[in-house]
Amino acid sequence: MMPLSLAYVGEENTIQKLGGNPEVNKHLKNLGFVVGGTVKVISTLGGNVIVNVKEARVAISEEMARKIMV
């Protein structure tokens, strides 16, 4: 298990665990990050991570990506 921020670009991963406080956890779930779901890193730009989750592209900060374990 590793944070999403360390995943390779183009690699599809399964979300194992969501970290952070309850507010951050709820925000990630609202964006589509759920345990058991798949996430694919599209690119990393200036500290931001662009991912494909549930058929949508989402940009999250590197700090948020560290809270998503794959």
OpenMM code with the backbone's topology and positions (N, CA, C; nanometers):
from openmm import Vec3, app, unit

residues = "MET MET PRO LEU SER LEU ALA TYR VAL GLY GLU GLU ASN THR ILE GLN LYS LEU GLY GLY ASN PRO GLU VAL ASN LYS HIS LEU LYS ASN LEU GLY PHE VAL VAL GLY GLY THR VAL LYS VAL ILE SER THR LEU GLY GLY ASN VAL ILE VAL ASN VAL LYS GLU ALA ARG VAL ALA ILE SER GLU GLU MET ALA ARG LYS ILE MET VAL".split()
positions = [
    Vec3(0.0853, -0.1180, 0.0000),
    Vec3(0.0000, 0.0000, 0.0000),
    Vec3(0.0893, 0.1235, 0.0000),
    Vec3(0.0514, 0.2234, -0.0821),
    Vec3(0.1278, 0.3477, -0.0916),
    Vec3(0.0323, 0.4634, -0.1180),
    Vec3(0.0761, 0.5869, -0.0910),
    Vec3(-0.0106, 0.7010, -0.1220),
    Vec3(-0.0248, 0.7207, -0.2730),
    Vec3(-0.1374, 0.7732, -0.3136),
    Vec3(-0.1634, 0.7980, -0.4557),
    Vec3(-0.0587, 0.8910, -0.5167),
    Vec3(-0.0020, 0.9799, -0.4359),
    Vec3(0.0980, 1.0740, -0.4866),
    Vec3(0.2226, 1.0029, -0.5392),
    Vec3(0.2456, 0.8765, -0.5004),
    Vec3(0.3621, 0.8005, -0.5471),
    Vec3(0.3301, 0.7060, -0.6624),
    Vec3(0.2039, 0.6990, -0.7032),
    Vec3(0.1643, 0.6089, -0.8118),
    Vec3(0.2183, 0.6612, -0.9452),
    Vec3(0.2457, 0.5682, -1.0351),
    Vec3(0.2981, 0.6045, -1.1665),
    Vec3(0.1876, 0.6581, -1.2572),
    Vec3(0.2244, 0.7514, -1.3447),
    Vec3(0.1306, 0.8065, -1.4423),
    Vec3(0.0871, 0.6956, -1.5369),
    Vec3(-0.0429, 0.6847, -1.5620),
    Vec3(-0.0979, 0.5853, -1.6520),
    Vec3(-0.1323, 0.4531, -1.5849),
    Vec3(-0.0943, 0.4387, -1.4593),
    Vec3(-0.1189, 0.3139, -1.3871),
    Vec3(-0.2547, 0.3200, -1.3167),
    Vec3(-0.3349, 0.2147, -1.3336),
    Vec3(-0.4648, 0.2084, -1.2669),
    Vec3(-0.4484, 0.1372, -1.1327),
    Vec3(-0.5003, 0.1980, -1.0266),
    Vec3(-0.4865, 0.1445, -0.8918),
    Vec3(-0.6221, 0.1320, -0.8250),
    Vec3(-0.6299, 0.0442, -0.7259),
    Vec3(-0.7504, 0.0278, -0.6460),
    Vec3(-0.7313, 0.1007, -0.5140),
    Vec3(-0.8296, 0.1793, -0.4747),
    Vec3(-0.8213, 0.2551, -0.3501),
    Vec3(-0.8387, 0.1587, -0.2326),
    Vec3(-0.7415, 0.1581, -0.1422),
    Vec3(-0.7426, 0.0694, -0.0272),
    Vec3(-0.7952, 0.1383, 0.0985),
    Vec3(-0.7619, 0.2682, 0.1135),
    Vec3(-0.7947, 0.3380, 0.2379),
    Vec3(-0.7918, 0.4886, 0.2146),
    Vec3(-0.8809, 0.5609, 0.2824),
    Vec3(-0.8814, 0.7062, 0.2784),
    Vec3(-0.8404, 0.7583, 0.4151),
    Vec3(-0.7477, 0.8516, 0.4179),
    Vec3(-0.7008, 0.9074, 0.5442),
    Vec3(-0.7546, 1.0472, 0.5662),
    Vec3(-0.6979, 1.1160, 0.6642),
    Vec3(-0.7377, 1.2527, 0.6937),
    Vec3(-0.8507, 1.2594, 0.7937),
    Vec3(-0.8842, 1.3821, 0.8307),
    Vec3(-0.9934, 1.4004, 0.9276),
    Vec3(-1.1285, 1.3733, 0.8605),
    Vec3(-1.2353, 1.3601, 0.9381),
    Vec3(-1.3668, 1.3264, 0.8794),
    Vec3(-1.4125, 1.4219, 0.7697),
    Vec3(-1.3791, 1.5506, 0.7822),
    Vec3(-1.4194, 1.6480, 0.6809),
    Vec3(-1.3484, 1.6218, 0.5479),
    Vec3(-1.2187, 1.5961, 0.5531),
    Vec3(-1.1407, 1.5649, 0.4325),
    Vec3(-1.1893, 1.4341, 0.3724),
    Vec3(-1.2148, 1.3358, 0.4572),
    Vec3(-1.2627, 1.2056, 0.4129),
    Vec3(-1.3945, 1.2200, 0.3367),
    Vec3(-1.4859, 1.2998, 0.3897),
    Vec3(-1.6157, 1.3219, 0.3253),
    Vec3(-1.5976, 1.3925, 0.1905),
    Vec3(-1.5073, 1.4908, 0.1855),
    Vec3(-1.4808, 1.5637, 0.0616),
    Vec3(-1.4284, 1.4681, -0.0461),
    Vec3(-1.3362, 1.3801, -0.0087),
    Vec3(-1.2819, 1.2836, -0.1050),
    Vec3(-1.3909, 1.1892, -0.1552),
    Vec3(-1.4784, 1.1441, -0.0656),
    Vec3(-1.5883, 1.0559, -0.1058),
    Vec3(-1.6833, 1.1276, -0.2012),
    Vec3(-1.7080, 1.2565, -0.1772),
    Vec3(-1.7955, 1.3343, -0.2653),
    Vec3(-1.7347, 1.3493, -0.4051),
    Vec3(-1.6017, 1.3482, -0.4134),
    Vec3(-1.5342, 1.3573, -0.5430),
    Vec3(-1.5321, 1.2230, -0.6161),
    Vec3(-1.5692, 1.1155, -0.5465),
    Vec3(-1.5739, 0.9844, -0.6098),
    Vec3(-1.4680, 0.8872, -0.5620),
    Vec3(-1.3856, 0.9281, -0.4667),
    Vec3(-1.2819, 0.8395, -0.4139),
    Vec3(-1.3425, 0.7523, -0.3045),
    Vec3(-1.3705, 0.6275, -0.3361),
    Vec3(-1.4278, 0.5340, -0.2394),
    Vec3(-1.3405, 0.4090, -0.2321),
    Vec3(-1.3346, 0.3488, -0.1145),
    Vec3(-1.2556, 0.2273, -0.0950),
    Vec3(-1.3079, 0.1186, -0.1876),
    Vec3(-1.2165, 0.0556, -0.2606),
    Vec3(-1.2536, -0.0477, -0.3564),
    Vec3(-1.2674, 0.0050, -0.4985),
    Vec3(-1.2777, 0.1366, -0.5141),
    Vec3(-1.2887, 0.1962, -0.6469),
    Vec3(-1.1528, 0.2054, -0.7141),
    Vec3(-1.1540, 0.2291, -0.8438),
    Vec3(-1.0276, 0.2414, -0.9162),
    Vec3(-0.9973, 0.3874, -0.9456),
    Vec3(-0.8693, 0.4172, -0.9512),
    Vec3(-0.8226, 0.5521, -0.9803),
    Vec3(-0.6978, 0.5410, -1.0671),
    Vec3(-0.6900, 0.6287, -1.1675),
    Vec3(-0.5765, 0.6270, -1.2596),
    Vec3(-0.5144, 0.7659, -1.2642),
    Vec3(-0.3846, 0.7738, -1.2431),
    Vec3(-0.3137, 0.9018, -1.2475),
    Vec3(-0.2933, 0.9398, -1.3932),
    Vec3(-0.3430, 1.0579, -1.4304),
    Vec3(-0.3286, 1.1077, -1.5676),
    Vec3(-0.1993, 1.1881, -1.5805),
    Vec3(-0.1772, 1.2811, -1.4871),
    Vec3(-0.0537, 1.3592, -1.4887),
    Vec3(-0.0334, 1.4288, -1.3554),
    Vec3(0.0880, 1.4781, -1.3371),
    Vec3(0.1198, 1.5583, -1.2190),
    Vec3(0.1781, 1.6900, -1.2689),
    Vec3(0.1203, 1.7996, -1.2246),
    Vec3(0.1626, 1.9318, -1.2693),
    Vec3(0.1765, 2.0266, -1.1508),
    Vec3(0.2949, 2.0748, -1.1259),
    Vec3(0.3169, 2.1758, -1.0227),
    Vec3(0.2597, 2.1406, -0.8866),
    Vec3(0.2739, 2.0164, -0.8449),
    Vec3(0.2234, 1.9779, -0.7142),
    Vec3(0.0799, 1.9284, -0.7152),
    Vec3(0.0096, 1.9461, -0.8260),
    Vec3(-0.1266, 1.8950, -0.8381),
    Vec3(-0.1258, 1.7619, -0.9111),
    Vec3(-0.2212, 1.6766, -0.8768),
    Vec3(-0.2321, 1.5453, -0.9401),
    Vec3(-0.3661, 1.5394, -1.0122),
    Vec3(-0.3631, 1.5071, -1.1402),
    Vec3(-0.4858, 1.4917, -1.2180),
    Vec3(-0.5122, 1.3427, -1.2316),
    Vec3(-0.6308, 1.3010, -1.1869),
    Vec3(-0.6648, 1.1588, -1.1858),
    Vec3(-0.7968, 1.1343, -1.2571),
    Vec3(-0.8147, 1.0118, -1.3013),
    Vec3(-0.9408, 0.9662, -1.3586),
    Vec3(-1.0079, 0.8800, -1.2531),
    Vec3(-1.1234, 0.9231, -1.2047),
    Vec3(-1.1959, 0.8462, -1.1048),
    Vec3(-1.3434, 0.8480, -1.1429),
    Vec3(-1.4042, 0.7311, -1.1504),
    Vec3(-1.5454, 0.7176, -1.1872),
    Vec3(-1.5789, 0.7929, -1.3160),
    Vec3(-1.5014, 0.7678, -1.4195),
    Vec3(-1.5263, 0.8251, -1.5523),
    Vec3(-1.5131, 0.9771, -1.5576),
    Vec3(-1.4494, 1.0385, -1.4587),
    Vec3(-1.4318, 1.1837, -1.4575),
    Vec3(-1.2876, 1.2180, -1.4238),
    Vec3(-1.2401, 1.3297, -1.4761),
    Vec3(-1.1065, 1.3776, -1.4428),
    Vec3(-1.1182, 1.4761, -1.3280),
    Vec3(-1.0354, 1.4553, -1.2277),
    Vec3(-1.0374, 1.5399, -1.1085),
    Vec3(-0.8950, 1.5826, -1.0784),
    Vec3(-0.8770, 1.7114, -1.0453),
    Vec3(-0.7461, 1.7615, -1.0031),
    Vec3(-0.7478, 1.7774, -0.8517),
    Vec3(-0.6495, 1.7178, -0.7860),
    Vec3(-0.6373, 1.7296, -0.6408),
    Vec3(-0.4948, 1.7711, -0.6074),
    Vec3(-0.4778, 1.8304, -0.4906),
    Vec3(-0.3441, 1.8710, -0.4481),
    Vec3(-0.2628, 1.7480, -0.4100),
    Vec3(-0.1318, 1.7646, -0.4078),
    Vec3(-0.0445, 1.6543, -0.3679),
    Vec3(-0.0730, 1.6139, -0.2229),
    Vec3(-0.1086, 1.7116, -0.1397),
    Vec3(-0.1434, 1.6840, 0.0005),
    Vec3(-0.2641, 1.5910, 0.0090),
    Vec3(-0.3667, 1.6162, -0.0720),
    Vec3(-0.4849, 1.5295, -0.0744),
    Vec3(-0.4481, 1.3913, -0.1290),
    Vec3(-0.3629, 1.3883, -0.2310),
    Vec3(-0.3228, 1.2609, -0.2904),
    Vec3(-0.2485, 1.1742, -0.1900),
    Vec3(-0.1805, 1.2366, -0.0941),
    Vec3(-0.1098, 1.1607, 0.0092),
    Vec3(-0.2068, 1.0926, 0.1063),
    Vec3(-0.3307, 1.1384, 0.1114),
    Vec3(-0.4304, 1.0817, 0.2027),
    Vec3(-0.5063, 0.9636, 0.1406),
    Vec3(-0.4833, 0.9399, 0.0112),
    Vec3(-0.5499, 0.8298, -0.0589),
    Vec3(-0.4489, 0.7164, -0.0752),
    Vec3(-0.4740, 0.6054, -0.0096),
    Vec3(-0.3822, 0.4917, -0.0150),
    Vec3(-0.4298, 0.3906, -0.1190),
    Vec3(-0.3367, 0.3511, -0.2076),
    Vec3(-0.3684, 0.2555, -0.3138),
    Vec3(-0.2799, 0.1327, -0.3018),
] * unit.nanometer
topology = app.Topology()
chain = topology.addChain("A")
for resn in residues:
    res = topology.addResidue(resn, chain)
    for name in ("N", "CA", "C"):
        topology.addAtom(name, app.Element.getBySymbol(name[0]), res)
